[in-house]
């Protein structure tokens, strides 16, 4: 279960509105980014939310990877996105691929401000 978990909170995104509201387009670009990063997609689920009094509905998109997952959520009324990329490194180190995927998606959304986090997961502590 050893792996790398990357998250990013993107604020004031300057991308075209379709990247925050169009589930079909967002799902397709996620698959393309996953493949370009050298990861293996094995499933995809995209859900668009209805508009509210605050503005157009956002999108949740998940790509199941052979290595683990990509998940993102958009808030078009805030021009905000959260990204989550997790790769298992059991059979090989996929960390560079995870970073490439995250960088690709961040460049798509063009945030004016972002907060990125990185967590190493599943390491077993040495026995005492």
N, C-alpha and C positions, 0 to 999 in steps of 0.2 A: 503493500500500500504506500510505499515511499513515493512522493511526488512533489510537484510544484503547483501552488495555487496562487494565481494572480487575480487581483481585483482592481477595478478602476471606477471612480465616480467622476463623470464628465459633466461640466457645467457650462452654460451659455454656448451650446453647440451651434456652429455657424454653417452646418451642412444644409443641403436642400431638405425641405419639409418631408419629402417622401421617405427619407431614411429614418424619420421618427414616427411615421404613421402607416406606411405601406408594408404590411406583413409579407406579402409575396415577394416584393423587391428585396426586403431586408433578409428574408430567409435565403434567397438566391445568392446574395452577396456574402452572407455568412458561409455558405457551402464553398463558394469560390475562395474565400480567404482561408478557410480551413485547409483546402487542398493546396493552395499556394504556399502555405506554411509547412507542408509536408506531413500533415496529420491525416488520419483516416476517418471520414464521416461514416457512421453506420445507421444513423437515423436523424430525423429532423421533426420538430414540432413548433409551429408558429401560431400564436393567438393574438388577434387584434381586439382591442377593447373599444366599446362604443364611445362616441363623443359625449361630453358632459357640458354643464353650464360653464365650466372652466376652459373648455376648448376641445380640440380633436382628441380622439382616443389614442392611447399608446399601443405598443406592441411588446409582447414577450416572445423571445425566440430562443430555442434550445437546439443545439446540435450535439447529439450523442456521438462520442468519438471512441474508436477502439482504445485510445489512450485515456479517455475519461469524458470531459464535456466542455462545451462553450455555452454560456447562457447570458442573455442580455435583456434589459428592460428599458423602454423609452418612456419619457414623460414629455410629450410635445408642448404642453402648456407651460412647462418650465425650461424647455430646450435642454433637457437633461437625459443622461443615459447612465445605467450601471452595467458594467461588464464583469464577467466571471469566467476565467479560463483555468481549468485544472487538468494536469497531465500526470499520469502515473509513470514513474521512472523505473519500474521493476525490471523490465527486459532491456532497457536502454535509456539513456538520458535524453528526454524530449524537451528539456528546459528551453533551449534556444528556439525550438519550434513554437513553444507557448509564448515566448516573448515576441516572436515575429507575428504571430496571430494577433496578439494584443496591440502591437504597434500598428498593424494594418487597420484594425477596426477603429482605433483612436484617430488615425489620420482620416478615415471616412467621416467621422462625426465632427472633426475640426473644433474641439472645445477651446474656449478661451482660458479655462481653468480646469485642471484635473488633479485628482488625488489618486495615487497608485499605491498598492500594497502588494507584498510578496510574502508568502508563507511556505516554509518547507513542512510537508506533512508526512506522518507515518514513520518517522525515524524512531527506532527502538533505542532507548537509553541503555548504556552499558550496565551490566549487572554488577552489583556491589559485592 
